[in-house]
Amino acid sequence: MIVKFLNSNEINVNKWNRVLNEFEGAKLYARPYFLNSVARNWGAFVADDYKYIMPVVYARKWGIKYTYQPPFCQQLGVFSAEKINAEIIQIFLTNLKVKFKYIIYNFNSFNPLPEEFKQSSNYLLDLKNDYSFLKKNFSKNTKRNILKVSKNKIQIRETNDVKHILNFASEHINFNFVKKDFIVLENMIKIGIEQKKLKVLEAVSVSYTVLSLVFFYFDEGRIHYLLGINSPEGKKQKTAFLLFDKTIEKYANSNLILDFEGSNIPGVARFFKGWGAKEENYGSVKINNLTFPFNIIKK
């Protein structure tokens, strides 16, 4: 097998998209337009005239190229219309280690990795059944919170107002978001709206105060939940339950899968599982082959 590395501007997009369209798993994270929105630099290892492709996001620090997993991009790895076995993964992993000495990289759920690599959880809800059937599989806690928030006369509406979205995000994101992450968020929103793939839903109180935002990205049979943001009052009223419930109700009885993107945080994972979602696993690697003193740094 001949494997070569191509920068993003060297990739044959038609051949690339043909592979993605025939891949049976999630494809969004490897879409060129999506990668362009979340990463400044990316390329790919390509084998046998695009029979196998492996996108890689990278940056440079102190003259050293390293790979990293960008925001909103849960899984990358090897994509192909063919079955991907452990031998194929090992070939690409070897190439990755030769080109980059410091690696943080998530493979996808269709990539078999050795057991010693870290496993993370994702949660998927198949929406092929009608809403009443799906609701039977909601947890008692989920049903109780839906009922509670439904009494508050919350309005659900879609917004494409980028400035409004970013203002709400900058005010209420309470996790580790730095300036460069907000730049990525803005790019992701603008390109997602431009591609007609992104829907940002907001929960609004009777006094017209925005309580919560959720970001759903639509791609090839999947609805990807990329981000949720709550104001203190939105968190108190648990309006996220209403946003997810109405989305599931709207797209029930379809050929879509709601991809929650998962979490290793117990409380978040419990929220996802509460909708009847099924768990899948994907592997990730962290490799530091830098020489001293760079091998003691932590990115």
C-alpha positions in Angstrom: 0.0 0.0 0.0 1.4 3.4 -1.0 0.5 6.2 1.5 1.2 9.8 0.9 0.5 13.0 2.8 -1.4 15.8 1.0 -2.0 19.3 2.2 -5.7 20.3 2.1 -5.2 22.4 -1.1 -3.7 19.3 -2.9 -6.7 17.0 -2.2 -9.0 16.0 -5.0 -12.3 17.0 -3.4 -14.4 14.9 -5.8 -12.5 11.7 -5.0 -12.5 12.6 -1.3 -16.2 13.1 -1.1 -16.9 9.9 -3.0 -15.1 8.0 -0.3 -17.0 9.8 2.5 -20.4 9.2 0.8 -19.7 5.5 0.8 -18.4 5.3 4.3 -21.0 3.9 6.7 -20.2 6.0 9.8 -20.3 9.7 10.6 -18.8 11.8 7.8 -19.2 15.4 8.9 -15.9 15.8 10.7 -14.0 14.8 7.5 -15.9 17.1 5.2 -13.5 19.7 3.6 -15.8 22.6 4.3 -16.2 21.6 7.9 -12.5 21.1 8.5 -11.9 24.5 6.9 -14.2 26.0 9.5 -12.6 24.5 12.5 -8.9 24.3 11.6 -6.4 26.7 10.1 -4.1 23.8 8.8 -5.1 20.3 7.8 -4.0 17.7 5.4 -4.5 14.0 4.9 -2.8 10.6 4.5 -4.2 9.1 1.2 -3.6 5.5 0.1 -4.2 3.8 -3.2 -5.8 6.6 -5.1 -8.2 7.6 -2.3 -9.2 4.0 -1.4 -8.4 5.0 2.2 -8.2 8.6 3.5 -7.2 9.9 6.9 -7.6 13.7 7.6 -5.2 15.2 10.1 -5.4 18.7 11.7 -2.0 20.1 12.7 -0.3 23.3 13.9 3.3 24.4 14.5 5.0 25.5 17.7 8.7 26.2 18.2 9.2 24.9 14.7 7.6 21.6 15.5 4.5 20.3 13.7 2.0 18.5 16.0 -1.5 17.2 15.5 -4.5 18.1 17.7 -8.2 17.5 17.8 -10.0 20.8 17.0 -13.2 21.9 18.7 -16.5 20.5 17.5 -14.6 17.7 15.7 -15.1 14.5 17.7 -13.8 11.8 15.4 -11.4 11.7 12.5 -9.5 8.5 11.7 -9.4 6.4 8.5 -12.4 6.5 6.1 -13.1 4.1 3.3 -15.8 2.3 1.4 -13.9 -0.9 2.2 -13.8 -2.7 5.6 -11.1 -1.1 7.7 -9.1 -3.7 9.7 -6.4 -3.4 12.3 -3.6 -3.8 9.8 -4.8 -0.8 7.8 -5.0 1.3 11.0 -1.5 0.2 11.9 -0.2 1.4 8.5 -1.8 4.8 8.9 -0.7 5.1 12.5 2.9 4.3 11.5 2.8 7.1 8.9 1.3 9.5 11.4 4.1 8.8 13.9 6.8 9.3 11.2 5.5 12.7 10.1 4.5 14.1 13.5 6.4 13.6 16.8 3.7 14.9 19.0 0.2 13.5 18.4 -3.2 14.0 19.9 -5.7 12.3 17.6 -9.2 10.7 17.7 -10.0 7.8 15.4 -13.6 6.9 14.5 -15.8 4.2 15.8 -15.2 2.1 12.6 -11.4 2.0 13.3 -10.2 -1.0 15.3 -7.5 0.1 17.7 -5.4 -1.9 20.2 -6.9 -2.1 23.6 -4.2 -0.1 25.2 -5.4 3.1 23.5 -7.9 5.2 25.3 -11.6 4.6 24.6 -14.2 7.3 24.7 -18.0 7.1 24.5 -20.4 8.5 22.0 -24.2 8.2 22.1 -26.6 7.7 19.1 -30.4 7.8 18.9 -32.0 6.2 15.9 -35.0 8.3 14.9 -36.6 5.7 12.6 -39.5 5.1 15.0 -42.4 7.5 15.8 -42.2 9.9 18.7 -44.5 7.9 21.0 -42.3 4.8 20.6 -39.1 6.8 21.2 -40.5 8.5 24.3 -41.1 5.2 25.9 -37.3 4.8 26.1 -36.7 8.1 27.8 -35.6 7.8 31.4 -37.9 8.8 34.3 -35.7 11.8 35.0 -35.9 12.9 31.3 -39.6 12.6 31.2 -40.0 14.4 34.6 -37.8 17.4 33.4 -39.7 17.6 30.1 -43.0 17.8 31.9 -41.6 20.4 34.3 -40.2 22.7 31.7 -43.2 22.4 29.4 -45.3 24.2 32.0 -43.2 27.4 31.6 -44.5 28.5 28.2 -41.1 28.4 26.7 -40.9 29.3 23.0 -38.5 27.4 20.7 -37.2 29.3 17.6 -34.4 29.1 15.1 -31.8 31.9 14.8 -29.2 32.7 12.2 -28.1 35.9 13.8 -24.4 35.3 14.2 -23.7 38.3 16.3 -26.6 37.4 18.7 -25.3 33.8 19.0 -21.7 34.9 19.7 -22.8 37.5 22.3 -24.9 34.8 24.1 -22.0 32.4 23.9 -19.4 34.8 25.2 -21.7 35.7 28.1 -22.7 32.2 29.2 -20.1 29.6 28.1 -18.8 28.4 31.5 -16.3 25.8 30.3 -12.7 26.2 29.1 -13.2 28.3 26.0 -10.3 30.7 25.0 -10.2 33.4 22.3 -9.1 31.1 19.5 -12.0 28.8 20.3 -14.5 31.6 19.8 -12.8 32.3 16.4 -13.4 28.7 15.5 -17.0 28.9 16.8 -17.7 31.9 14.6 -16.2 30.2 11.6 -18.2 27.1 12.2 -21.5 29.1 12.6 -20.9 31.1 9.4 -19.9 28.2 7.2 -22.7 26.0 8.7 -25.3 28.6 7.9 -23.9 29.2 4.5 -23.9 25.5 3.7 -27.5 25.3 5.0 -26.3 22.5 7.4 -26.4 24.2 10.8 -29.5 24.9 12.8 -29.2 27.0 16.0 -32.3 26.7 18.2 -33.0 28.9 21.2 -35.3 28.6 24.1 -37.0 32.0 24.9 -39.0 32.8 28.0 -42.4 34.6 28.2 -40.4 37.8 28.8 -38.5 37.2 25.6 -35.2 36.4 27.4 -33.0 33.8 25.7 -32.4 31.0 28.1 -30.5 28.4 26.0 -29.0 27.7 22.6 -28.3 24.3 21.0 -26.3 23.8 17.8 -27.4 20.9 15.5 -25.4 20.2 12.3 -27.1 18.1 9.7 -25.0 15.8 7.4 -25.8 12.6 5.5 -28.5 11.0 7.7 -27.2 12.4 11.0 -28.0 15.3 13.2 -24.9 16.2 15.1 -25.3 17.9 18.5 -22.2 20.2 18.5 -22.8 22.6 21.4 -25.3 23.6 24.0 -25.2 26.9 26.1 -27.4 27.8 29.0 -27.9 31.0 30.9 -28.1 30.6 34.7 -31.9 30.8 34.4 -31.9 28.4 31.5 -29.9 25.9 33.5 -32.3 26.3 36.4 -35.3 25.8 34.3 -33.6 22.9 32.4 -34.7 24.3 29.0 -32.2 22.0 27.2 -34.6 19.1 27.9 -37.3 21.0 25.9 -34.9 21.8 23.0 -33.9 18.2 22.6 -37.4 16.9 23.1 -38.9 19.1 20.4 -36.0 18.2 18.0 -36.6 14.5 18.6 -40.3 14.9 18.1 -39.8 16.9 14.9 -37.5 14.4 13.3 -39.0 11.2 14.6 -40.1 8.6 12.1 -37.2 9.5 9.7 -34.0 7.9 8.5 -32.0 10.2 10.7 -29.7 9.5 13.6 -29.3 12.0 16.4 -25.6 12.0 17.3 -25.1 13.4 20.8 -21.3 13.4 20.4 -21.0 11.7 23.8 -18.9 12.6 26.8 -16.7 11.0 29.4 -18.2 13.3 32.1 -20.7 11.1 34.0 -23.4 13.8 34.3 -23.3 14.7 30.6 -23.3 11.0 29.6 -26.3 10.4 31.9 -28.2 13.2 30.1 -27.5 11.7 26.7 -28.4 8.1 27.8 -31.6 9.5 29.3 -33.0 9.9 25.8 -32.6 6.2 25.1 -29.4 6.7 23.1 -27.1 3.8 22.5 -23.4 3.9 23.3 -20.6 3.4 20.8 -16.9 3.7 21.4 -14.0 5.3 19.5 -10.3 5.3 20.3 -7.8 8.1 20.6 -4.0 8.3 20.8 -1.6 10.6 22.5 2.0 10.1 21.5 5.0 12.2 22.5 8.1 11.3 20.6 9.8 14.7 20.9 13.4 14.9 22.0 14.5 16.6 25.2 13.6 19.2 26.4 10.5 19.4 24.1 9.3 16.0 25.3 8.5 17.3 28.7 6.0 20.0 27.4 2.3 19.6 27.7 0.1 21.2 25.1 
